[in-house]
Amino acid sequence: MLEHYRKSNWSADLAVVTGDLIQDDSAGAYVHFCQLLGTIGLPVHCVPGNHDIRALMRDALAAPPFHYCDSVQSGNWLIIGIDSCVTGQAGGHVTDSELERLEETIAAAAEPNAMVCLHHPPVPMGSQWLDTVGLDNGDEFLRRVRDMGKVRLAIFGHVHQPYDADHGGVRIIGTPSTCRQFAQASEDFALDDSPPAYRRITLLADGSFEHDLVWLNK
């Protein structure tokens, strides 16, 4: 994926990684992640996933170009990452304190538009097993981000498949994995033969945005 980006004619201002940076619970895996992502010459904004070890992850991402659950201003946009993880569980939950931090950060920002980044999907995927490990307070999350008035879109990972839909004026976008993909609409855990992927998002000054999903075999 990194090589595909380098060879493309599309240039990013920053990279967002929506969780599950590692899977083997080791500090060495984060060192490897930083060595790989450090080669693209961009700020790298990360949020934790259910496979991450947050204490190790914070330490590994303590210095630029890496950022942990941070916010950044880009033109007329605020981009902010939040923690949706529950220790020891595959499913997610955004705590009251994290929702309050999100609200306060967005309210204090001069930018009129916001993009929220988290790991777990705040909406059902239509997959029986995946919908048991989504965001258990997704309805509350959506209600509160709508009330903030500035949130134009929220992006997530976790489900290893694409998703794109409007929910009451907030666009919710999920991006497939840079590794293997889960079969869509599956009752039980299953993989499909889709290739790795990443998404390119362009945030425009008027609060609109453009995006395209890049499959690595295309």
N, C-alpha and C positions, 0 to 999 in steps of 0.2 A: 504494500500500500504506500509506504513512504517513497519507494522508488517510482511508483506511478505518479505520485504528486510531484516529485522533482522533475520528471520528464514532461509534465503537463505545461500548458501555457497559461495556467490559472495560478495567480499568486495570492496567498492568504496574508492577513494581518496577524492572525493568531489561530491556534489550534485548541479545540475543546475535546476532552476525552471524558465520556460520560460513564466512568466506572469500570470495575473489573480490570484493573491494570495488570493484576497478577492472579494466579490460581494456586500457587504452591505454598502460600503462607510464609515466604522467606524474604528477608531483607535483600538478599542477593537478586531476587526477581525485580525489585524496584530499582536497584542499581542498573540492571540490564535495560529496564524500561527507559530510564533517564539517559543512558548512553545512546539508545536508539533515537528517542525523540529530540535529544539535544543536537542532533545533526541537521535539523531542518531550518534552524535559524529563526524560530518563531517563539513568542511566549506560548506556554502550554498550560492551559487552565483545566484542572481535573476536579472531579467529584468522586467520592467513594462509591463502590459497588459492593454487593453482598459477598464477593470473593476477596475483597480487599481487607487488609489489617490496618485499621485507621492510624494506630500509633506509629507503625512502620511507614505508612504512606505519608503522614505529616512530616516525619523526619526527612524522608527522601526528597520531598518537594519543598523543602524549607527555603531554598534559594533560587533566584531567577536562573533560567527562564521559566521555572515551574511555579505553579500557584495552586493552592488547595482551598476549595470552596471560597474563592475570592470573587471580587467584582472588579470590572474594568469598564471605563468609558471609551466608546468608539463612535465618534461623530455625534449623532443625535440619539445614540443608543447606550443603555447600560446593560452589560452582560454580567449575570450573577449566577454563581453555582451554589447549590444547597445540598445538604446531607439528607438522604431519604432512607438510610440504612438502619437496621435493627441488629445489634450484635447477636450472632448465632442463628439468625433466621435468613431465609432466602427472600421472603417478602419484605416490603418496605413500609415506612411510616414517617411522615414529616412531623416532628415534635412541635408543640406550641411555641417553644423558644426559638426554633428555627424559622417557623412561619413569622414570628414577630420580628426576627432579624431581617427577614426578607422584606417585610412591610416597611420597616424603618429605613432600610437601605434605599429602597425604591422611592419612598416619600422624600428622602433627603437629597436625591439626585436631581440635578438640573435637567438631565436628559428627558425628553418627553416619551421615549419608547424604551421597553425593556424586554430582554430575552432571558428566560430562566432555564438553567441547566440542572438536571437531576438524573438519577440512575433509573428509578422505577417508573413504569407507566402510570399516569394518574387516571387512565381510562381503560376499560376492558379491551382485551385483544381478540375476543371471540374464540379463545383456545382454552379448553376446560382446565388443563393443568397449569398453564401460564397465569390464568386469572386467579389462581389461588396464591400466587406469589407476586402479585402486583403491589400497588400502593393502597394500603387498607383504608386510608382517609383521602382517597383521590377526589371524592366529591367536595370535601372541605377545602382541599388545596385549590381546586378549580374555582370554587366560590370566592375564596379570598383573593386569588390573583385577578379575577374579574373585577372585584371591588377596588383593587388598587388603581385601576384605570389606565395604567401605562403598559401593562404586559401584553405584548402583541403575539408572542409565541413562547412555547416551552418545548425543549428538546430532551429526549431521554434515550437510554440504551436498554440493557437487560434482556430484551425479548428476542434478540438475534433475528430480526425480521423488520421489513419496512412498515411504517404507519404514517399517515398524513390525513388529518381531518380538522375541521373547525369546530370548536366547542364554545358556543356563546360568545364569539368574537375573539377567542384566544386560539391560535393555531397550535395544534399538538403534533409534533413530528418525532417519530422514532427512526433510528438508523440501524441497519443490520450491522453485524459484527465484522471486524477485520480478520476474524477467524472463521468458524463454521456457523451455519444458520440453522435455526429451528424451523421445522415444518409448520406452515401456517394452518390455523383452524384445526389443530390436532387435539384429540381428547387426552392423549398421553404424550410423554416426552418422546420426541422424534426429531431427527435431523433431516434436512433435505440436501440436494446437491447444488444449491446456489453458491456462488463464489464469495470470497471476501468483498467488502464494500466500504465506502465512506461517503460522506455527504458534504457538498460545498454550498455554503450559505452566504448570500450577499445581503447585507442590511442597508437599506436605502434611507436617505435623509428624511423622506416624507413619512416614515413609519411603516412602509411596505417592505417586502423582502422577496428575494428570488432564491431558489435552491434547486439543486439537482443531485440525484443519487448516482454514484459512480460504482458500477460493478466491475471488478478487475478483469473480467474476460471480455469486456466490451470496449 
